[in-house]
Amino acid sequence: MSAADKKSPIAYSCYVARSREGEQFIPDHVFTYQVAGTMIMNDGEREYVFNSGDFRFARRNHLVKFNKLPPEGGEFKSLSVHFDQSFLRNLSMETGYRSDKHVNGSAVLEPKPDPLYKSYFASLDPYMLLDGINDSALIELKLREAALVLLKVNPDMKDILFDFSEPGKIDLEAFMNKNFHFNVGLGRFAYLTGRSLATFKRDFEKIYHATPSRWLQQRRLQEAHYLIKEKGRAASDIYLDLGFEDLSHFSFAFKKQYGLAPSRIANT
């Protein structure tokens, strides 16, 4: 990525659409203030709901689905601060902060409101007008301030902010059964299970006796069949949740697998 393409680590989001569903891999820690509207996030294990006035901290190296809901007649607004690993490594060297242990746990943390958080995000308004390249020194000062505010309010955050370890090799079968519905590339699945892509594919086929791509589609369709047949869900309501990019592709794959369109399965 060129310097001109590099995004500012301080970002303002504003949407007027009724909802924006999606999913993402979180490559860097993100500290966010929900200004208006509601953010619903799901990491595959639980759902998190953040309303106006709430703070959240999304941890790096996690998969999360999200749904942004503007308030009635208004706009969805949020302010976010992104901490990349380079910045945090430099801050660690300058301040002496170190992680004492690896902290497992939720993909998303829910910090309680604190005056320091509120005053920090209130101070960001003028910085939305700055140029991310020409004003990088000023922006880095605000980034540094955000990290120090987090550490002041909760000193244990050092074990998350300054943990620079990469994902270790984990149980592939358990991970895939939990995360099959995330629409991310095989390289991302490989990284999160602590494997190279080649090793991931080899280990996968030993367990499932199928290629990852084939297994993912069959597993998603199996879940879709259950939700439609047993739970009465509509195809249009579930295809995104199961990792399909569009409804037509989902319907075609479903009919090819089960011989009937999703709407007809519901009535059999």
ABEGO torsion letter per residue (X at the ends): XBAAABBBABBBBBBABABBBBBBBBABBBBBBBABEBBBBBAGABBBBBBBGBBBBBBBGBBBBBBBBBBBGBBBBBBBBBBBAAAAAAAAAAAGBBBABBBBEBABBBBBBBAAAAAAAAAAAAAAABBAAAAAAAAAAAAAAAAAAAAAABAAAAAAAABABBBBBBBAAAAAAAAAABBBBAAAAAAAAGBBAAAAAAAAAAAAGBBAAAAAAAAAAAAAAAAAAAAGBBAAAAAAAAGBABAAAAAAAAAAAAGBBAAAAAAX
